[in-house]
Amino acid sequence: MNLEVLERKLMLVELENKNLKLKLRTAKRNNLLPSICLVAIALGLLYHQVFNT
């Protein structure tokens, strides 16, 4: 194998690595959103109970 082929393979591996990191970051963000929504709803309900008596 010559150097050019190795460089090309390395570039592909780096590209795939970057792609996987991006997918992981997106997945983390998507898992965080429902949690934030649930907390907001819970706080809203609590606020309702406390101040609407």
MDAnalysis code that builds the backbone (N, CA, C; Angstrom):
import MDAnalysis as mda
import numpy as np

u = mda.Universe.empty(159, n_residues=53, atom_resindex=np.repeat(np.arange(53), 3), trajectory=True)
u.add_TopologyAttr("name", ["N", "CA", "C"] * 53)
u.add_TopologyAttr("resid", np.arange(1, 54))
u.add_TopologyAttr("resname", ["MET", "ASN", "LEU", "GLU", "VAL", "LEU", "GLU", "ARG", "LYS", "LEU", "MET", "LEU", "VAL", "GLU", "LEU", "GLU", "ASN", "LYS", "ASN", "LEU", "LYS", "LEU", "LYS", "LEU", "ARG", "THR", "ALA", "LYS", "ARG", "ASN", "ASN", "LEU", "LEU", "PRO", "SER", "ILE", "CYS", "LEU", "VAL", "ALA", "ILE", "ALA", "LEU", "GLY", "LEU", "LEU", "TYR", "HIS", "GLN", "VAL", "PHE", "ASN", "THR"])
u.atoms.positions = np.array([
    [0.842, -1.209, 0.000],
    [0.000, 0.000, 0.000],
    [0.868, 1.246, 0.000],
    [0.551, 2.166, -0.873],
    [1.363, 3.378, -0.886],
    [0.770, 4.445, 0.030],
    [1.496, 5.508, 0.187],
    [1.143, 6.572, 1.129],
    [-0.180, 7.248, 0.767],
    [-0.426, 7.418, -0.528],
    [-1.636, 8.097, -0.990],
    [-2.893, 7.332, -0.549],
    [-2.850, 6.022, -0.681],
    [-3.992, 5.185, -0.290],
    [-4.226, 5.273, 1.214],
    [-3.148, 5.238, 1.980],
    [-3.252, 5.341, 3.433],
    [-3.841, 6.687, 3.849],
    [-3.381, 7.759, 3.192],
    [-3.899, 9.093, 3.505],
    [-5.392, 9.180, 3.214],
    [-5.808, 8.591, 2.094],
    [-7.219, 8.607, 1.720],
    [-8.053, 7.847, 2.758],
    [-7.545, 6.688, 3.180],
    [-8.267, 5.896, 4.181],
    [-8.361, 6.642, 5.505],
    [-7.285, 7.313, 5.896],
    [-7.272, 8.088, 7.133],
    [-8.300, 9.207, 7.069],
    [-8.383, 9.879, 5.913],
    [-9.368, 10.950, 5.743],
    [-10.784, 10.411, 5.889],
    [-11.040, 9.240, 5.327],
    [-12.361, 8.627, 5.434],
    [-12.696, 8.293, 6.880],
    [-11.727, 7.750, 7.590],
    [-11.935, 7.399, 8.998],
    [-12.217, 8.651, 9.825],
    [-11.459, 9.723, 9.585],
    [-11.663, 10.974, 10.316],
    [-13.033, 11.566, 10.026],
    [-13.453, 11.486, 8.754],
    [-14.762, 11.991, 8.355],
    [-15.875, 11.216, 9.055],
    [-15.737, 9.886, 9.086],
    [-16.740, 9.047, 9.724],
    [-16.789, 9.311, 11.226],
    [-15.623, 9.525, 11.834],
    [-15.533, 9.829, 13.258],
    [-16.274, 11.132, 13.573],
    [-16.056, 12.144, 12.740],
    [-16.717, 13.439, 12.922],
    [-18.237, 13.284, 12.799],
    [-18.657, 12.467, 11.827],
    [-20.073, 12.202, 11.584],
    [-20.713, 11.527, 12.799],
    [-20.014, 10.551, 13.380],
    [-20.535, 9.845, 14.549],
    [-20.652, 10.766, 15.756],
    [-19.653, 11.627, 15.931],
    [-19.696, 12.582, 17.042],
    [-20.887, 13.517, 16.910],
    [-21.147, 13.959, 15.672],
    [-22.277, 14.844, 15.402],
    [-23.589, 14.140, 15.713],
    [-23.703, 12.863, 15.295],
    [-24.912, 12.087, 15.563],
    [-25.121, 11.915, 17.059],
    [-24.042, 11.668, 17.789],
    [-24.119, 11.495, 19.238],
    [-24.596, 12.779, 19.898],
    [-24.037, 13.913, 19.465],
    [-24.423, 15.205, 20.023],
    [-25.904, 15.476, 19.775],
    [-26.366, 15.159, 18.556],
    [-27.777, 15.355, 18.202],
    [-28.664, 14.470, 19.066],
    [-28.241, 13.220, 19.279],
    [-29.026, 12.288, 20.090],
    [-29.132, 12.790, 21.532],
    [-28.018, 13.300, 22.063],
    [-28.033, 13.838, 23.430],
    [-29.003, 15.008, 23.534],
    [-28.967, 15.884, 22.531],
    [-29.846, 17.054, 22.532],
    [-31.310, 16.615, 22.450],
    [-31.582, 15.607, 21.629],
    [-32.951, 15.127, 21.474],
    [-33.463, 14.457, 22.746],
    [-32.565, 13.827, 23.508],
    [-32.975, 13.203, 24.767],
    [-33.200, 14.247, 25.851],
    [-32.534, 15.380, 25.722],
    [-32.636, 16.438, 26.720],
    [-33.950, 17.201, 26.595],
    [-34.420, 17.394, 25.365],
    [-35.628, 18.185, 25.128],
    [-36.871, 17.692, 25.867],
    [-37.206, 16.403, 25.797],
    [-38.395, 15.938, 26.528],
    [-38.268, 16.173, 28.033],
    [-37.059, 16.028, 28.562],
    [-36.836, 16.259, 29.992],
    [-37.133, 17.700, 30.358],
    [-36.646, 18.628, 29.544],
    [-36.883, 20.051, 29.784],
    [-38.380, 20.348, 29.731],
    [-39.071, 19.753, 28.747],
    [-40.520, 19.956, 28.616],
    [-41.257, 19.437, 29.846],
    [-40.868, 18.261, 30.315],
    [-41.528, 17.679, 31.486],
    [-41.325, 18.546, 32.725],
    [-40.120, 19.054, 32.901],
    [-39.835, 19.932, 34.038],
    [-40.682, 21.204, 33.942],
    [-40.779, 21.769, 32.747],
    [-41.570, 22.986, 32.543],
    [-43.047, 22.736, 32.867],
    [-43.577, 21.595, 32.414],
    [-44.981, 21.246, 32.695],
    [-45.194, 21.066, 34.197],
    [-44.271, 20.372, 34.850],
    [-44.382, 20.143, 36.292],
    [-44.369, 21.462, 37.054],
    [-43.471, 22.367, 36.666],
    [-43.404, 23.678, 37.319],
    [-44.683, 24.468, 37.074],
    [-45.224, 24.358, 35.861],
    [-46.466, 25.038, 35.530],
    [-47.626, 24.548, 36.391],
    [-47.719, 23.236, 36.560],
    [-48.784, 22.652, 37.384],
    [-48.633, 23.058, 38.845],
    [-47.396, 23.053, 39.317],
    [-47.120, 23.445, 40.701],
    [-47.515, 24.903, 40.920],
    [-47.123, 25.755, 39.982],
    [-47.464, 27.184, 40.041],
    [-48.986, 27.361, 40.094],
    [-49.675, 26.598, 39.260],
    [-51.141, 26.637, 39.206],
    [-51.753, 26.277, 40.560],
    [-51.242, 25.212, 41.166],
    [-51.794, 24.744, 42.442],
    [-51.525, 25.741, 43.568],
    [-50.328, 26.326, 43.559],
    [-49.950, 27.233, 44.638],
    [-50.694, 28.569, 44.536],
    [-50.790, 29.124, 43.340],
    [-51.326, 30.484, 43.202],
    [-52.797, 30.558, 42.815],
    [-53.434, 29.425, 42.541],
    [-54.851, 29.450, 42.189],
    [-55.722, 28.881, 43.305],
    [-55.372, 29.167, 44.547],
    [-56.171, 28.653, 45.666],
    [-57.082, 29.747, 46.192],
])
